[in-house]
Amino acid sequence: REEVAYVTCTYRSTCIDQPDFLATVDLNPRSPCYGQVIHRLPMPNLKDELHSSGWSSGCSCFGSGPTRRNKLILPSLISSRIYVVDVGTQCRAPKLCKMIEPVDVFWKCNKGYLAVTRSLPNGDVLIANMGDPAGNGKGGFVVLGGENLELKGNWESECEAPPTGCDFCVQPRHNVLVSSAGAVPRRAGRGFDPDDLKKGVYGRRLNVWSLSCRSLTQCFDLGEDSLPLSVKFLHNPDAAEGYVACALSGVVYRFSKCEGENWSVEEVIRIPPKEVSGWIMPTMPAFTVDLVISMDDRFLYLSNWLHGDIRQYELSKNCKPRLVGQVFVGGSILRGGPVTVCRDEELKCQPEPLVVKCKRIYGGPSKMQLSLDGRRLYVTNSFYSTWDKQFYPTMVREGSVMLQIDVDTDKGGLCVNKNFLVDFGKEPNGPCLAHDIRFAGGDSTS
């Protein structure tokens, strides 16, 4: 069972002039500090926007040498700085052990706006980027050496860099890497503008790469206004199958290997938008920002940041996923709020606000992490500080939270655990925004 979680926290866009930090949260129910932040590791710079995190080694590189899961890589979404944190020496009190400055990333790779980190089978560490140093859209990856975590350069050739980038996943036994799109950083950094939907600001491609050749082999156009963000393979190392969640369209696609080395894509989930008044647009899309698959490949979870719900789908071979669990943990359509739902294909009435341990929960579900046994789903509610401030200003003022969702792994079902709350509004330096979650002993996304 997970006993410690590492959570990335940022002060960017909060009007608090403090550095971002890595929070260590006690998850042991027998501990007197259960559900509390027991350690804070501040970064030496301001306004980095710590976003995602990743391990220096994962399951794919076990057996490839003296690699150990004892370092956590923290790429900065805005500053493009890379931090390396030692979590192996003292797992409850991590220490900063290395820092790669933005100028090195800019000059050596011509990349910026670093997003998602994952390890490769050879022990190297790959970090996906969203843009170039000027904030123009540019996908691709930068590589850190597996032994010394030094910046080695770009992974792909310059001519094959996609127009945008965000998340990626690797399936070594099929020699494939699949990457999603993202948004043009300098345009998305101004906030969400409906006029940008027709201007190519939001990506629409799913990219398939040869892992050994580091080259693009296929590109799938998932349609206008799709914005594919989170992408995951099944955990079975032999499975040639995965899923990608598109934020703006509310569609989840299944990708799988077909004849030869080719891959195919099919739509398997579509969450309908809601017709609303009192919002930035007359329709509110299902903005699915994260996707997690249970370790037994039985369940798929989606966080719907704008609508406010977490969804649990049961997966079965050759069939479309079946919705078996749903719970609202905030969102923009709550009863009594400024938004009125005029037409809804799924709900009969607007959901009630959520209160946990006497605290009203604002914001919507963003990053998730699932326990290895699949029974506890942890979730934070900060997506990206600029958009947090635009859509959930109260959450930015009061700080974000980390919740625990209890999972029925027999028949399916989700329920908020009312006895667990990590309130990042009570931080010593003021309310902050919490995003990514990692477990010290390994987690369901690495």
N, C-alpha and C positions, 0 to 999 in steps of 0.2 A: 504494500500500500504506500502511496505517496505520503511523504512526511514534510517535505519542504518544496515550496514553489518559488521560482525567480520571476519577477514581474517587472517589465520595463515601464518606467514612469517619466513623464515629461512635464515641464513647466512652460513650454512654448505656447503662446496665445492665451496664457492665463493672467498676464499683467504682473506676474510675480517673477522677480529677477533672481532666479535660483537655477543652478545646474540640474540637468536631468539625473536620475539615479536608478540603480537596480535595487528593487525591494526584495527582501527575503521574507516569505510568509510561512508561518508555522501551520501545517495541515494535520498535525497529529492530534486526534480528539482527546487523547489522554494527557496532553501537555497543558500546563497552566496558561500558556501563551497561544493556545489554539485560536486560529483565525486572526492573528495579529501580525503586524510587521515587526520582525525581531531584529532586522539589520537593514541598514541603508548604505549603499555604496554610491556616493556622489561622483559624477564625472568632473573632470577639471575644466570643462568649457561650458559656455552658455548656449542655449537654443539649438542643440544638436537635433532634437526630436528623435530620441530612442524609440524605435518602432518595433521591428521584429528582432528576434534573436535566434541563434542556432548553435548547435554543438560542433566542437572541433572534430569529432568523429561520431559516426552513426553506425547502425547495424550493417550497412553495406560495406564498411571497411574493416569489420572484425576479421581477424586472420590475415590481414595484409601487412602486419608488422606491429611495432610497439605502440599502436594508437590506443588512446584511452579517452573516455568521455569525461575529461576533467577541466576543459576550457569552454567558456561560453563566449560566442562571438556576438558583439553588439554593433551592427552597422547603423549609422545615423542617416535618417531619411532626408534631412534638410542640409546639414553641414557636410555630409559625405565623409565624415570621420569614422574610423573603425576602432572599436575598443575590444580588447581581449581580456576576459575576466577569469581568474583562477578560482574555480569552485571545488577543486579536488582537495586542496590542502585543508581548508576549513569550509565545509559545505554550508554551515549556518552563518558564516561571516566571510563572504567572497572578497577577493582583493583584485585590484586592477594590476595587470602584469605587462600590458603592451598597448601601444596606441599608434595607429597609422594616420598621419595627417592628411587632410583633404588635398593639399597641393601635390602630394605623391600620387593620389588616385587620379587627379586631373591630368598631370603631366605624363604619367606612365600609361594610363588607360584611356584618357579622354572620356571618362565616365563620371557620373555623379548621381545623386539622389538614390542612395543604396537602400535596397529593400530586404529581400529574403535570403537567408543563409542556409546552405545544406552542405553536407560532406559528400565527397566522391569516393568510389571504391578504392582508389589508389591512395587515399588518405588526405588529398588536397581538400581545400574548402572553397566552395563556390558561392559567390554573392551576386544575386541578380540586381541590376540597376534599372532605373526608370527614365533617365535622361542623360544629357551631356552636361558639362560644367555650367553652361549658360541656362540650363533649364529647358532646352528643347527636347522633344521626345526622342529617345534612343534606348532600345533594349540591349540585351546582352548580359555578359557576366564578367566579373573580375575574379582572379584566382589568388588564394593564399596558399603557400607551401604547407604541407601537412606537418612537417617536423618543427619548423621554426615560425610558422605563421607569418612569413614575410610576403609582401605583395609581389607577385610574380608577373602580373600583367593581365591581358585579356584572355578569355578562354576561347572565344570564337574569332574568326577572321573579321577584319573591319568591314568587308563588303557584305557580310551576312548578318550584321546587327539588325534586328527587327526595329520597326518604327517606334514601338513602345515595349515596356517590359514590366513585370511585377513578380509573380510567383513561379515556381517550377518544381518538378518532382522527377526522380530518377528511378529507372527499373533496369539494374545492371544485367540481369539474366537475358534481357531482350535487347541490350545495347541501345537503350533509348533514353532520351531526356525530353520531357514535355514542358513547355513554358507558356504562361498566359500573357495577356497584354497589360494594360494599365492606362494611365492618363499622362498627358503632356504636363510635366511638373510646374512650369511657370504659369500655365493657364489654370490648372487645378488649384494652384497655390493661392489664387485670388478668391476661392470659394466656388461653390456650385452655381453655374449660370446656365439656365435652360437654353440660351442661345448657342451655347457651345456644342449642343447635341448634334448639330448639323455641320460642324466645322472640323471634324476629325480630331477633337481634343481627347476623346475617349477611344481606347483601342478596341479592336474587334477580332483579333487573330488568336488562334491557338497554334503554337509552333511545335513541330516534331523534329528532334535533332538526333543524329547519330552520335552516341556517347563516345565512341572510340575515334571517329573522324572529326568530331567537333563541328559538324556541318549541318545545315538545314536540309531536311529531306522532304518535308511536307508542311504546308500552311493551310489552315482551315479558316475561312472567313465566316464568323458566326453571326453576321448580320449587323445592320446599323444599330447603334445605341446598345450594344450588347455588354461591353466592358467585362470580359472574362478576367476574374481576379484569382480566386483560390482554386488550386488544382492539386489533386491527390491521386496516387495509385492505390489499389488494394494492397493490403499488407502481405498477402501470400506472395513470396518471392518468385513463384512461377507464373503468377497471374499477369496476363497482358491486357489489363483493363483498369480504367480509372475514371474520374469524374472532374468536371470543371464547372464552377458556379459563375454565372454572368450577373453582375450586380444590377445593371440598369434594366435588363430585360426580364429578370426574375426567372431565367431558364437555366436548368442544369443539363449539361450534355454528358453522355457516356462516350468515352473513346476506347477503342479496342483494336487489337491487331487482327488483320484479316489475311488475305493471300500474300505470301512472300513476306517482305519487310514493310508492307503498306499498312496504314492505320485508317480507321473509319470513325466517324462521329455521328451520333444520333441523339435527338432530344428525348429526355426521359422524365423531366420534371418541369412544369411551368407554373409559377405562382402568379396569379393574375394581379394587375394593378388595381388600385382603389380610386374611384372617382370622389374627389374631395373639394371642399371650399375652405378658404382661410389658409391655404398653403401656397408655396412658390409656383406650383403648376396645378392645373385642374385634375391631373391624375398623379397619384403617388406610386412609383414603381416599387416592386419588392427588391430592396437593395441588399442582396445577399453578399456579405463581405467575408465570411469564413465558412469552410467546409471541413469536417472531421469525419474520419471513418474509424469505427471500432476495431480493435486488434483482431477480432475473429471475423472481420469483414461482413458482419451481419447487419450493422446499422450505419446509416449516414446521417450526420447532423448539419443543419444549416442555421446560421445566425442572420436574421432579417433586420438590419440595423434601423431602417426607417419605420417599418410597420411595428417592430418591437417584439417579434416572436422568435423563439427557437423551435426548429422543427426536427423531428426524428422520423426517418424513413427506414423501412425494412428492405434490405437488398435481397434479391433472389436472382439466380442465374437465368439469363434470357428473358427476364420480365422487367417491367417498369417498377421502380421503387414505390413502396406503398407507405403512405403517411400513417404512422401509428402513435405519434406523440406530438404535442404542441403546448407551449407555455409562453405567456407574455411576461416580459421582464422590463417593461418601459415602452418606448417608442413614441411616434408622433401622432397617433390616432386615439390616444387614451380619452376616455369619457371626461368631460369637463375642461378639456384643453382648447386651444385656439382653432384646431382643425376639426371640421365636421365631415364625416363620411356620408356621401350622398348615395353611393351605390357600391355594394360589396358582394362579390360572387361567393365569398366564403363565410363571412361572419354575419350573424343576425343583429348584433349590436356592438358598439365600440367597447373595447376591454376596459376594465377598471384599473386605476393606478396601483402599483405594487408598493407595499410597505414591508420592510424587513427590519426587525429590531428597532422599531419606532422611527425608521428613516424612510422617507419617500424616495423612491428610485427614479431618477431622471436619466435621459439618454436612452440608447438602444443597445441590444446585444451585439458585440463586435467579435473580439478574438475569443476562441474557445480552446480548452484543453481537456481531454478525456482521460480518466484513470485507466490503468492497464487492464483492470477487470471490467471496465465498461460501466460501472455503477454510479460514478460521480462525474458530472460534467461541470467544469469551472468556466466562468465567463466574465469578461470585463466589458465596459461600455464606452470606451474611447476608440474611435476609428482613426481620425486624423485631426490634429488640433484645430486647423483652420475650419474644417467642416463641422467639428464639434461645436465651435463657437457660433457658427452660422445656424445650425439646426437645433442645438441643445445648449443655449447659453446658460441656463440654470445649472446644468450639470458641470459646466466649466467653472462657474462661480463656487459651487459647493463641492467640487471634486468628484471623481468617478468612483466606482465600486468594483469589487470582485464578489461574485455570487457563486453558490453551489446549487446545481440542479441534480436532484436524485433521479436515477434512471431505472425504469423497470426493464430488465433485460430478458424477461420471460415473454410477456405479451406485448411489451412496448408501452411507453408512457413516460411523461416528464412531470416533475413536481419541484417547485422551489423549496429548498431547505431553509426554513425561517429561523434556524438557529445559527446560520453561518453568514457573516458579513465582514468583508474587509473594506473599511470606510477610508478611502484616500482623501477625503475632505478634512481629516483630522491629522494630517501630516504636520510635523513641527514647523516646517517652512511655509505652510499654507496648502490649500487644496491643489491637487495635481491630477494629471490624466494618466490612467493606467491602461496598458495595451497588451503586450504579449505575455504568455504564461509558459514556463517550462518547469518540469519536475526534476529534482536532483537525480533520481534513480532511473530516469528514462520516461518518455511520454509517448502518447499515441500519434504524434505527428513527426517523429524522428526515428 
